[in-house]
Amino acid sequence: MLIHGRCHCGNIAFTLTWEPDPSEIPARACGCSFCTKHGGVWTSHPGGALRVRVEDPSRVSRYTFGTRTADFHVCTRCGIVPVVISRIDDKLYAVVSVKAFEGVDASLLRHAPASFDGEGEDSRLARRKRTWIAEVEFLEDGG
């Protein structure tokens, strides 16, 4: 399945290749203060391939907090956060917002809460390496 997503104005867009076609897509509602305030609901497929395209990098703010190990890519034009990137051992890993999906049947989404409170940095990075999208291509200037 090829999943397309983007921020509201289209400045940050992505395609996620999810093979084989999923019978369900986990949709994790993060309970941290940032995601709670922004309605962050994330998904990833460790065997998937993600291509992120940014038309105008000057209109993207990278927001980090907590352990400072992940960059939330916020479109400064429309305010949407469609993707989060973490660089671990010089490799990119990512999760995407299910709220940024376009044309995906909502019945595929399996919503569940997620809490990472108390998780140390080492265990957090190890979890990301296991569960986040591991094949990430990030293109700026429309790529």
TAUR-V210440 format. One record per pair of residues at least 24 apart in sequence whose C-alpha atoms are under 8 Angstrom apart, sorted by the first residue. I is the first residue (numbers start at 1). J is the second residue. Records with the same first field share a line. If there is no record, write none. Layout:
I = J, J
This chain:
3 = 101, 102, 104
4 = 101, 102, 103
5 = 82, 100, 101, 102
6 = 82, 100, 101, 102
7 = 75, 78, 79, 80, 81, 82, 100
8 = 78, 80, 100
9 = 77, 78
11 = 53, 54, 55, 56, 59, 75
12 = 52, 53, 54, 55, 75, 82
13 = 52, 53, 54, 82
14 = 50, 51, 52, 53
15 = 50, 51, 52
16 = 48, 49, 50, 51
17 = 48, 49, 50
18 = 45, 47, 48, 49
19 = 47, 48
22 = 108
23 = 108
24 = 108, 109, 110
25 = 108, 109, 110
26 = 109, 110, 111, 112
27 = 98, 109, 110, 111, 112
28 = 111, 112, 113, 114
29 = 111, 112, 113, 114
30 = 113, 114, 115
31 = 113, 114, 115, 116
32 = 115, 116, 117
40 = 97, 99
41 = 97, 98, 99
42 = 95, 96, 97, 98
43 = 95, 96, 97, 98
44 = 94, 95, 96, 131, 132, 133
45 = 131, 132, 133
46 = 130, 131, 132, 133, 134
47 = 133, 134, 135
48 = 133, 134, 135
49 = 133, 134, 135, 136
50 = 94, 133, 135, 136, 137
51 = 136, 137, 138, 139
52 = 136, 137, 138, 139
53 = 138, 139, 140, 141, 142, 143
54 = 139, 140, 141, 142, 143
55 = 140, 141, 142, 143
56 = 140, 141, 142
57 = 140, 141
67 = 121
69 = 125
88 = 125, 129
92 = 134, 135, 136
93 = 128, 129, 132, 133, 134, 135, 136
94 = 132, 133, 134, 136
95 = 132, 133
